[in-house]
């Protein structure tokens, strides 16, 4: 886990890992909205997934797609309204 400091001054938590013989990087969030403790917790969760042979980036992508599908369906928006 490390913090990436961009040229515009933004600070981003990242985690480097190797999956399927490829080096990959997982975004953990933006500092200071994500604390060091939260970034460490996310890193531990990602490592647990790697131990079980699951790519943490795929899990994050699937969660994001699932939440986007739930929130953007016209039917769901109409019911909430």
N, C-alpha and C positions, 0 to 999 in steps of 0.2 A: 504494500500500500504506500502511496506517495501523494504529494500534492503538486499539481501542475500549475505553474504561474504563467499566465499568458501575457503577451506584450501590452494588453490594455489594462492589466492589473487584476483581472479576475483570477480567483484561485479555485481549482477544481480537484476534488478527491478522485484518485484513480487506483486501480489494482491491476497489476500485470500478472498473467498466468499463462500456462501452456496447456492446450487441449488439442487432442488429435495431432500431435507433433507440430502444432502451430502456436506461435506466440500471439496472445490476444490481450486486449485491455478493456477493463470494465469500468464504466463511469459510476461513481458512488454518490455524487452530488456536488453542490457548490458550497464553498466555505464562505461565510459563517453560518448559512442556513442549515447545513449539516455539520453537527459537532464532531469532534474527534472520536468521542465515544460511539456515536451513531455510525461513523465510517468504519470503526473497528468491528462493530457488530455486523455490519453488512459484509465485511471481509470474511469474518468467521462463517457466516451463512454461505457465502460463495465457496469457501474452501470445503465446507461440508458437502456441497453439491458436487464439487470436483472429485471428492473421495468416492462418491457413488457413481461416478462416470457421467455426470450430467453437466452440460455447458451452462454456466450461470448467465451468460449473455442471452442464450436462447430462452431461459426461464423468464428473464426480465422482459424480453421482447414479447413473449406470449402473454404475460400479465398485462403489459401495456395495451396490446391489441384487444384483449378481453375487456378491459375497462373502457376502452374507446368504443367498442361495439355496443356495450351496454348503455353508454351514456348518449350515443348519437342516433340511435334508432328513433325514427319519427314517432312511432307508436309510444315508446317510453317517454319521450319528451311531451307528447300530447297528454298522456296520463298524468304526468307530474304537474302540468299546467292546469 
